[in-house]
Amino acid sequence: MKKTIMILVFVAVLLCSTMFSVAASDPDVSIVSPSQTVSGSSLLVSVKMTAPKTIKVFVYEEKEKVGDTLVSIDPTTVSTENFSEKTLFSVSVITPETFQGTGSLQFYNKQINDVSPGLYRIKVEVHDASNAVTATSTQRTVVMPKDSEVANGSEIFQSQQTGALQWVQNLLKSIFKN
């Protein structure tokens, strides 16, 4: 019970605090993926463009300095208070990639494998014909260990339910073969 309350509070804090955007963003370019919280060891970056644009995509892991070394931020401690008190260091995860869209609706997609749990920042720059930056969008996401979501999801069907709730539970089990 105590663990469940802690997880719910953590999810509420994440939903309220991890999505940051820069004011000078381009309405034709938006970061679709990743969401605010991701579980597992891979990160899918997806950017939607609704006009012909040239973009440059950066992916950073936000780290904090402990002593002389940079360490990943513990995803269970992410909150707005932590960001105001800490100095974050951005460590590049991929070589920045440039993508030139030519149509009225295009997507840039990149899957990054073997990411460790922590805080990540996706930055998208929009460039004009002379390669000058005209707009920037950023988004932060928290990567959680894969184990944390599996354990929480399996707890849903462990307790005995009665009445309508039991019927819905059995229906879901039959649909998903669980």
Residue pairs with C-beta under 8 A, 6 or more apart in sequence:
4 152
4 155
7 148
7 152
10 76
11 37
13 78
13 79
13 80
14 36
14 37
14 78
14 142
15 36
16 80
17 78
17 79
17 80
17 83
18 36
18 37
18 78
18 119
18 140
18 141
18 142
19 36
19 139
19 140
20 138
20 139
20 140
21 137
21 138
21 139
22 136
22 137
22 138
24 135
24 136
25 135
25 136
25 137
26 53
26 126
26 134
26 135
26 137
28 49
28 50
28 51
28 53
28 126
29 47
29 48
29 49
29 50
29 53
29 55
29 124
29 126
29 135
29 137
30 47
30 48
30 137
31 45
31 46
31 47
31 122
31 124
31 137
31 139
32 46
32 47
32 48
32 107
33 44
33 45
33 46
34 43
34 44
34 45
34 120
34 122
34 139
34 141
35 141
36 140
36 141
36 142
37 141
37 142
37 144
38 141
38 142
38 143
38 144
39 143
39 144
39 145
39 146
39 148
39 149
40 143
40 146
41 113
41 114
41 115
41 116
41 146
42 111
42 112
42 113
42 114
42 115
43 59
43 111
43 112
43 115
43 120
43 141
43 143
44 109
44 110
44 111
44 112
45 57
45 59
45 108
45 109
45 110
45 111
45 112
45 122
46 107
46 108
46 109
46 110
47 55
47 57
47 99
47 107
47 108
47 109
47 124
48 105
48 106
48 107
49 55
49 101
49 105
49 106
49 107
49 108
50 104
50 105
51 101
51 104
52 101
52 102
52 103
52 104
53 100
53 101
53 126
53 127
54 98
54 99
54 100
54 101
54 126
54 127
54 128
55 98
55 99
55 100
55 101
55 108
55 124
55 125
55 126
55 127
56 96
56 97
56 98
56 99
56 124
56 125
56 127
57 96
57 97
57 98
57 99
57 108
57 110
57 122
57 123
57 124
58 92
58 94
58 96
58 122
58 123
58 124
58 125
59 92
59 93
59 94
59 110
59 112
59 120
59 121
59 122
59 123
60 90
60 91
60 92
60 93
60 120
60 121
60 122
60 123
61 72
61 90
61 91
61 93
61 115
61 116
61 118
61 119
61 120
61 121
62 73
62 88
62 89
62 90
62 91
62 118
62 119
62 120
62 121
62 140
63 70
63 71
63 72
63 73
63 88
63 89
63 90
63 91
63 118
64 70
64 71
64 73
64 86
64 87
64 88
64 89
65 71
65 87
65 89
70 89
70 91
72 116
72 117
72 118
72 119
73 82
73 88
73 118
73 119
74 117
74 118
75 117
75 118
75 119
75 142
75 143
75 144
75 145
78 119
78 142
88 119
90 121
93 112
93 115
93 120
94 110
94 112
97 108
97 110
98 127
99 108
101 108
115 143
116 143
117 143
117 144
117 145
118 142
118 143
119 140
119 141
119 142
119 143
120 140
120 141
120 142
120 143
121 138
121 139
121 140
121 141
122 138
122 139
122 140
122 141
123 136
123 137
123 138
124 136
124 137
124 138
125 133
125 135
125 136
126 133
126 134
126 135
126 136
127 133
127 134
128 134
157 169
157 173
157 178
160 166
161 169
172 178
